[in-house]
Amino acid sequence: MTDDIETTTFSIETDGDADEVTLPIGLVDLLAEEGQGEAETVADITLLSFASRAHHLVHHGEDPGEDLEAQEERVMDLFEERFGVSFAEATGHHH
């Protein structure tokens, strides 16, 4: 049955490195905001995932260190720039 689910592949590229991720297209469409394209949806969820993981490591892990704290602060700035609200406002998860 899962073979009947249509997928789409997204390319991720940076200087000298590349990878692909294949996702069910119906799931991408389900998670999209109104009027949002597939690539923008995946980019939004990617940033949300990195912000969430960084938050977890800094606030729920053991001794994150100054570098990780700085990385988390930067990704939170990028999150707010993209979404227009803080991570805490978007997720309802405040410290």
TITORVO-231445 format. One record per residue (C-alpha): residue number from 1; residue in one letter; x, y, z. Coordinates in nm, 2 decimals. Example, Ala and Ser with C-alpha at 12.3 -4.5 7.8 and 13.67 -1.06 7.14 Angstrom:
REM residues 2
<i 1 aa A c1 1.23 c2 -0.45 c3 0.78>
<i 2 aa S c1 1.37 c2 -0.11 c3 0.71>
//
This chain:
REM residues 95
<i 1 aa M c1 0.00 c2 0.00 c3 0.00>
<i 2 aa T c1 0.28 c2 0.25 c3 0.08>
<i 3 aa D c1 0.41 c2 0.20 c3 -0.28>
<i 4 aa D c1 0.09 c2 0.37 c3 -0.40>
<i 5 aa I c1 0.18 c2 0.69 c3 -0.22>
<i 6 aa E c1 0.33 c2 0.95 c3 -0.45>
<i 7 aa T c1 0.66 c2 1.11 c3 -0.35>
<i 8 aa T c1 0.87 c2 1.40 c3 -0.45>
<i 9 aa T c1 1.24 c2 1.45 c3 -0.41>
<i 10 aa F c1 1.40 c2 1.78 c3 -0.29>
<i 11 aa S c1 1.76 c2 1.86 c3 -0.35>
<i 12 aa I c1 1.98 c2 2.03 c3 -0.09>
<i 13 aa E c1 2.30 c2 2.19 c3 -0.20>
<i 14 aa T c1 2.57 c2 2.39 c3 -0.04>
<i 15 aa D c1 2.93 c2 2.46 c3 -0.14>
<i 16 aa G c1 3.08 c2 2.13 c3 -0.24>
<i 17 aa D c1 2.81 c2 1.92 c3 -0.08>
<i 18 aa A c1 2.47 c2 1.79 c3 -0.19>
<i 19 aa D c1 2.20 c2 1.55 c3 -0.08>
<i 20 aa E c1 1.84 c2 1.47 c3 -0.15>
<i 21 aa V c1 1.54 c2 1.39 c3 0.06>
<i 22 aa T c1 1.23 c2 1.21 c3 -0.07>
<i 23 aa L c1 0.90 c2 1.28 c3 0.10>
<i 24 aa P c1 0.53 c2 1.18 c3 0.04>
<i 25 aa I c1 0.38 c2 1.47 c3 -0.16>
<i 26 aa G c1 0.05 c2 1.44 c3 0.02>
<i 27 aa L c1 0.23 c2 1.50 c3 0.35>
<i 28 aa V c1 0.41 c2 1.81 c3 0.21>
<i 29 aa D c1 0.08 c2 1.94 c3 0.09>
<i 30 aa L c1 -0.09 c2 1.87 c3 0.42>
<i 31 aa L c1 0.17 c2 2.06 c3 0.61>
<i 32 aa A c1 0.18 c2 2.36 c3 0.38>
<i 33 aa E c1 0.03 c2 2.69 c3 0.48>
<i 34 aa E c1 -0.23 c2 2.83 c3 0.24>
<i 35 aa G c1 -0.07 c2 2.94 c3 -0.08>
<i 36 aa Q c1 0.27 c2 2.80 c3 0.01>
<i 37 aa G c1 0.47 c2 2.60 c3 -0.24>
<i 38 aa E c1 0.64 c2 2.27 c3 -0.18>
<i 39 aa A c1 1.00 c2 2.40 c3 -0.15>
<i 40 aa E c1 0.89 c2 2.68 c3 0.09>
<i 41 aa T c1 0.71 c2 2.42 c3 0.30>
<i 42 aa V c1 1.01 c2 2.20 c3 0.33>
<i 43 aa A c1 1.24 c2 2.50 c3 0.40>
<i 44 aa D c1 1.01 c2 2.62 c3 0.68>
<i 45 aa I c1 0.99 c2 2.27 c3 0.84>
<i 46 aa T c1 1.37 c2 2.24 c3 0.81>
<i 47 aa L c1 1.43 c2 2.57 c3 1.00>
<i 48 aa L c1 1.17 c2 2.47 c3 1.25>
<i 49 aa S c1 1.34 c2 2.13 c3 1.30>
<i 50 aa F c1 1.69 c2 2.29 c3 1.35>
<i 51 aa A c1 1.54 c2 2.55 c3 1.59>
<i 52 aa S c1 1.37 c2 2.28 c3 1.79>
<i 53 aa R c1 1.67 c2 2.05 c3 1.81>
<i 54 aa A c1 1.90 c2 2.34 c3 1.91>
<i 55 aa H c1 1.64 c2 2.45 c3 2.18>
<i 56 aa H c1 1.63 c2 2.09 c3 2.31>
<i 57 aa L c1 2.01 c2 2.06 c3 2.33>
<i 58 aa V c1 2.06 c2 2.40 c3 2.50>
<i 59 aa H c1 1.76 c2 2.39 c3 2.74>
<i 60 aa H c1 1.70 c2 2.02 c3 2.80>
<i 61 aa G c1 2.05 c2 1.87 c3 2.76>
<i 62 aa E c1 2.35 c2 1.88 c3 2.98>
<i 63 aa D c1 2.60 c2 2.17 c3 2.98>
<i 64 aa P c1 2.57 c2 2.29 c3 2.62>
<i 65 aa G c1 2.87 c2 2.52 c3 2.63>
<i 66 aa E c1 2.90 c2 2.87 c3 2.49>
<i 67 aa D c1 2.94 c2 2.78 c3 2.13>
<i 68 aa L c1 2.61 c2 2.57 c3 2.12>
<i 69 aa E c1 2.43 c2 2.85 c3 2.31>
<i 70 aa A c1 2.55 c2 3.10 c3 2.05>
<i 71 aa Q c1 2.44 c2 2.87 c3 1.76>
<i 72 aa E c1 2.10 c2 2.83 c3 1.93>
<i 73 aa E c1 2.06 c2 3.21 c3 1.97>
<i 74 aa R c1 2.15 c2 3.26 c3 1.60>
<i 75 aa V c1 1.90 c2 3.00 c3 1.47>
<i 76 aa M c1 1.63 c2 3.16 c3 1.69>
<i 77 aa D c1 1.71 c2 3.50 c3 1.53>
<i 78 aa L c1 1.68 c2 3.33 c3 1.19>
<i 79 aa F c1 1.35 c2 3.17 c3 1.29>
<i 80 aa E c1 1.20 c2 3.50 c3 1.40>
<i 81 aa E c1 1.32 c2 3.67 c3 1.08>
<i 82 aa R c1 1.15 c2 3.40 c3 0.87>
<i 83 aa F c1 0.83 c2 3.36 c3 1.06>
<i 84 aa G c1 0.78 c2 3.70 c3 1.22>
<i 85 aa V c1 0.73 c2 3.55 c3 1.57>
<i 86 aa S c1 0.97 c2 3.40 c3 1.82>
<i 87 aa F c1 1.02 c2 3.03 c3 1.86>
<i 88 aa A c1 0.85 c2 3.05 c3 2.20>
<i 89 aa E c1 0.55 c2 3.23 c3 2.05>
<i 90 aa A c1 0.52 c2 2.99 c3 1.76>
<i 91 aa T c1 0.55 c2 2.67 c3 1.98>
<i 92 aa G c1 0.40 c2 2.79 c3 2.31>
<i 93 aa H c1 0.72 c2 2.66 c3 2.47>
<i 94 aa H c1 0.85 c2 2.93 c3 2.70>
<i 95 aa H c1 1.14 c2 2.92 c3 2.95>
//
